[in-house]
């Protein structure tokens, strides 16, 4: 999803004035129309949830027509109510099919549904899901619903949420799953934060008593949802960098000491006719073999231990090749440098001086 230029805010329609799905939808539509008429606003629509900060709708189960399952074996998903245009407002256009129409949004008996891509793949792997039918449990089992669109798999849950339902969603026309508390999603041409006061005014113009809260840009929403994990990531990242620095210094110290112990050997070789280049090649080559063996053993151990960390990683695999490759290259380069520098110094020493060195 395109998180730039998106503003979200929540409101709740309560009281006798908003009894029934038709009254609520009419109010939501009036607000969206007024907001869309503002300069710099490209789209405005309503969603039950906001990616990155919600559980992602209401838990339910789904069954595909022609794929009967025993009770308890149905695919667990979450469903959300949405008004037409919400995917365009989020910056996550449909992957296939079409959006809901205004008529469908107002029809509590509508038999249309938009599925997330993950749900469609689980139900009909390798098949075209458009036109197929599914059944949800919304209070009681719904009639068969026809799939009219496929949406990208938006991540509504907070980063790191391990709920298997979190990434599987179905979207229903608003009246089919009407809720009084919804989120207004506004896509702007410029800075969304600058549009917030004007959007608030339009909401108040429809009903001054409406509560408005959680007025945030999508960037702010994401930052707020992930601040604790980001903080822990920065702390443990700092520990990781410190550990890497200490390991690098340790490798350098050990290799440098090992080469310095061979000063007499180097003096003898040079006294017998070895050139400085021969000495460097010999010492660095042996250092490279030792370093490669150490790095190889370290990689095997790291790969094994990283599997334990799978549950606390988000957006990266335990065996991330870039991370492992960069660290291994750094340690190997450090070992080679630690071999080359003292060998270079020893190769410049007069052979007689080297032979007298204890």
C-alpha positions in Angstrom: 0.0 0.0 0.0 1.1 3.6 -0.7 1.3 5.1 2.8 2.2 8.6 1.6 -0.5 11.3 1.6 -3.0 9.3 3.7 -4.9 10.8 6.7 -7.1 8.7 8.9 -9.5 9.6 11.7 -12.1 7.7 13.7 -15.6 8.7 14.6 -18.7 7.0 16.0 -22.3 7.4 15.1 -24.5 6.8 18.2 -27.9 7.9 19.4 -31.4 7.7 17.9 -30.5 9.8 15.0 -28.3 7.0 13.6 -30.4 4.0 14.3 -30.1 1.6 11.4 -27.6 1.0 8.7 -29.3 3.4 6.2 -29.0 6.4 8.6 -25.4 5.7 9.4 -24.4 5.2 5.8 -26.1 8.4 4.8 -24.1 10.3 7.4 -20.9 8.6 6.4 -21.5 9.4 2.7 -22.3 13.1 3.4 -19.0 13.4 5.3 -17.0 11.6 2.6 -18.6 13.8 -0.1 -17.8 17.0 1.7 -14.2 15.9 2.4 -13.7 14.9 -1.2 -14.8 18.4 -2.3 -11.9 20.0 -0.3 -8.9 21.3 -2.3 -6.1 18.8 -2.5 -8.2 15.8 -1.5 -8.1 13.0 -4.1 -10.3 10.3 -2.3 -12.2 9.8 0.9 -13.9 6.6 2.0 -14.7 4.6 5.2 -13.1 1.4 6.6 -13.7 -0.5 9.8 -9.9 -0.9 10.3 -6.6 0.9 9.7 -3.6 -1.1 8.5 -0.9 -1.3 11.1 -2.9 -0.4 14.1 -5.9 -2.7 14.4 -6.8 -6.3 14.8 -8.1 -6.1 11.3 -11.8 -6.6 11.6 -14.1 -9.2 13.1 -13.0 -12.9 13.4 -15.1 -15.3 11.4 -14.8 -18.4 9.2 -15.2 -18.9 5.5 -16.2 -21.8 3.3 -16.0 -22.0 -0.5 -18.9 -23.4 -2.5 -18.1 -27.0 -3.5 -15.5 -27.4 -0.7 -17.5 -28.6 2.3 -15.7 -28.7 5.6 -16.5 -30.2 8.9 -17.4 -27.7 11.7 -14.2 -26.3 13.1 -12.2 -27.0 10.0 -13.3 -23.9 8.1 -10.7 -21.3 7.1 -10.4 -18.6 9.9 -10.3 -15.0 8.6 -11.4 -11.5 9.5 -14.0 -9.4 7.8 -14.3 -5.6 7.5 -17.1 -3.3 6.4 -16.0 -0.8 3.8 -17.5 1.8 1.5 -16.7 2.2 -2.2 -13.3 3.8 -2.9 -11.6 2.7 0.3 -8.9 0.8 -1.6 -8.1 3.8 -3.8 -8.0 6.0 -0.6 -5.5 3.6 1.0 -3.4 3.5 -2.1 -3.9 -0.2 -2.5 -5.8 -0.7 -5.7 -7.6 -4.0 -6.3 -5.6 -6.7 -8.0 -8.5 -8.0 -9.9 -12.2 -7.4 -10.3 -14.1 -4.3 -9.1 -15.0 -2.3 -6.1 -18.4 -2.2 -4.4 -21.0 0.1 -5.9 -22.9 2.7 -3.9 -26.0 0.6 -4.4 -24.3 -2.5 -2.9 -22.9 -0.5 0.0 -26.5 0.5 0.9 -28.0 -2.9 0.5 -28.0 -5.0 3.7 -28.9 -8.1 1.6 -26.0 -7.6 -0.8 -24.5 -10.9 -2.0 -21.1 -9.5 -3.0 -17.7 -9.8 -1.3 -14.2 -8.7 -1.9 -11.5 -11.2 -0.7 -7.9 -10.6 0.2 -5.4 -12.2 -2.1 -4.3 -14.6 0.6 -7.8 -15.9 1.2 -8.4 -16.4 -2.5 -5.1 -18.4 -2.9 -6.0 -20.6 0.1 -9.5 -21.4 -1.2 -8.7 -21.7 -4.9 -4.9 -22.2 -5.5 -4.0 -21.5 -9.1 -7.6 -20.6 -10.1 -9.5 -17.4 -10.9 -11.6 -16.6 -7.8 -13.8 -14.0 -9.5 -17.4 -15.2 -9.8 -16.9 -18.0 -7.3 -19.1 -18.1 -4.1 -18.3 -18.2 -0.4 -20.2 -18.3 2.8 -19.2 -16.4 6.0 -20.4 -16.7 9.6 -21.6 -13.2 10.5 -23.8 -13.6 13.5 -25.3 -16.5 11.7 -24.3 -18.0 8.3 -24.6 -15.5 5.5 -26.2 -16.5 2.1 -23.7 -17.4 -0.6 -21.6 -14.4 -1.5 -20.2 -13.8 -5.0 -16.5 -12.7 -5.2 -16.4 -9.5 -7.3 -12.9 -8.3 -6.4 -9.4 -9.3 -5.1 -7.6 -6.9 -2.7 -4.0 -6.9 -1.8 -3.2 -8.4 1.6 -3.1 -5.3 3.8 -1.5 -5.9 7.2 -3.9 -4.5 9.8 -2.4 -6.0 12.9 0.5 -4.4 14.7 4.0 -5.5 13.6 4.9 -8.9 15.0 1.3 -10.0 15.6 1.4 -13.8 15.3 -2.4 -14.2 14.8 -2.8 -16.5 11.8 -6.1 -14.6 10.9 -4.3 -11.3 10.8 -3.3 -11.5 7.1 -6.5 -13.1 5.8 -9.4 -10.7 5.1 -12.8 -10.4 3.4 -14.5 -7.1 2.8 -18.3 -6.7 2.9 -20.4 -3.8 1.6 -21.1 -1.4 4.5 -24.7 -2.2 5.1 -24.0 -6.0 5.2 -21.8 -5.5 8.3 -22.8 -1.9 9.4 -20.9 -0.5 12.3 -21.4 2.8 14.0 -17.6 3.3 14.6 -15.6 3.6 11.4 -12.4 5.2 10.2 -12.4 7.9 7.6 -9.5 7.4 5.1 -8.5 10.5 3.1 -5.9 10.5 0.3 -4.4 13.9 -0.4 -2.3 15.5 -3.0 0.0 17.1 -0.5 0.8 16.9 3.2 -2.0 15.0 4.8 -1.4 16.6 8.2 -2.1 20.0 6.8 -5.5 18.8 5.6 -6.6 17.5 9.0 -8.2 20.8 10.3 -10.3 21.2 7.2 -11.4 17.5 7.4 -12.4 18.1 11.0 -14.5 21.1 10.1 -16.4 19.1 7.4 -17.1 16.3 10.0 -18.4 19.0 12.4 -20.5 20.6 9.7 -22.4 17.3 9.3 -22.9 16.8 13.0 -21.2 19.1 15.6 -21.7 16.4 18.3 -19.7 13.7 16.5 -16.6 12.6 18.4 -13.4 12.6 16.4 -10.2 10.9 17.6 -7.0 9.2 16.4 -6.4 11.9 13.7 -3.1 10.7 12.2 -1.3 10.4 9.0 -0.6 6.8 7.9 3.1 7.4 8.7 2.2 8.5 12.2 -0.1 5.5 12.6 2.7 3.1 11.6 5.2 4.8 13.9 2.9 4.7 16.8 2.0 1.1 16.3 5.7 0.0 16.1 7.4 2.4 18.6 8.0 -0.3 21.2 9.3 -2.8 18.7 11.4 -0.2 17.1 12.9 0.8 20.5 13.7 -2.8 21.3 15.2 -3.3 17.8 17.4 -0.2 18.3 18.6 -1.5 21.7 19.4 -5.0 20.5 20.8 -3.6 17.3 23.2 -1.5 19.3 24.2 -4.6 21.3 24.7 -6.5 18.0 27.0 -3.7 16.6 29.0 -3.7 19.9 29.3 -7.5 19.7 30.5 -7.3 16.1 33.1 -4.6 17.0 34.4 -6.7 19.9 34.5 -9.8 17.7 36.4 -7.8 15.0 38.9 -6.5 17.4 39.3 -10.0 18.9 40.0 -11.6 15.5 42.5 -8.9 14.7 44.3 -9.3 18.0 44.5 -13.1 17.8 45.7 -13.1 14.1 48.2 -10.3 14.7 49.7 -12.1 17.7 49.9 -15.4 15.8 51.8 -13.8 13.0 54.2 -12.0 15.4 55.1 -15.3 16.9 56.5 -16.3 13.5 59.0 -13.5 13.3 62.0 -15.8 13.7 60.6 -18.2 11.1 60.2 -15.3 8.7 63.8 -14.2 9.3 65.1 -17.6 8.5 63.1 -17.8 5.3 64.3 -14.4 4.2 67.9 -15.4 5.1 67.6 -18.4 2.9 66.4 -16.2 0.0 62.7 -15.7 0.3 61.4 -12.4 -1.0 59.0 -10.1 0.9 56.2 -11.0 -1.5 56.7 -14.7 -0.8 56.5 -14.1 2.9 53.3 -12.0 2.7 51.7 -14.6 0.4 52.5 -17.4 2.8 51.4 -15.7 6.0 48.2 -14.1 4.6 47.3 -17.4 2.8 47.6 -19.3 6.1 45.6 -16.6 7.9 42.9 -16.8 5.2 42.6 -20.6 5.7 42.2 -20.2 9.4 39.8 -17.3 9.0 37.7 -19.2 6.4 37.4 -22.2 8.7 36.3 -19.9 11.6 33.8 -18.0 9.6 32.4 -21.2 8.2 31.9 -22.7 11.6 30.4 -19.4 12.8 27.9 -19.4 9.9 26.8 -22.9 10.6 26.2 -22.1 14.3 24.4 -18.8 13.4 22.1 -20.5 11.0 21.2 -23.1 13.6 20.6 -20.5 16.4 18.7 -18.1 14.1 15.8 -20.6 13.8 15.0 -20.0 17.4 14.5 -16.3 16.6 11.9 -16.9 13.9 9.0 -15.9 16.2 10.4 -12.5 17.0 11.5 -11.4 13.6 9.3 -9.2 11.3 9.8 -8.6 7.7 13.1 -10.6 7.5 13.9 -14.3 7.4 16.1 -15.9 10.1 18.7 -16.8 7.5 18.8 -13.4 5.8 21.6 -13.8 3.2 22.5 -10.1 3.2 23.0 -10.0 6.9 25.0 -13.2 7.1 27.0 -12.4 4.0 27.9 -8.9 5.2 29.0 -10.0 8.7 31.0 -13.0 7.3 32.7 -10.7 4.8 33.6 -8.2 7.5 35.1 -10.8 9.8 37.0 -12.4 6.9 38.4 -9.1 5.8 39.5 -8.3 9.3 41.3 -11.6 9.6 43.1 -11.0 6.4 44.1 -7.5 7.4 45.3 -8.8 10.8 47.5 -11.3 9.0 48.8 -8.8 6.4 49.9 -5.9 8.6 52.2 -7.8 11.0 53.5 -10.0 8.2 54.3 -6.8 6.2 56.2 -5.4 9.2 58.1 -8.6 9.8 59.0 -8.9 6.1 60.7 -5.4 6.3 62.9 -6.4 9.3 66.5 -7.3 8.6 66.9 -11.1 8.7 69.7 -10.9 11.3 67.5 -8.8 13.6 64.6 -11.2 13.2 66.8 -14.1 14.0 68.0 -12.5 17.2 64.3 -11.8 18.3 63.2 -13.9 21.3 
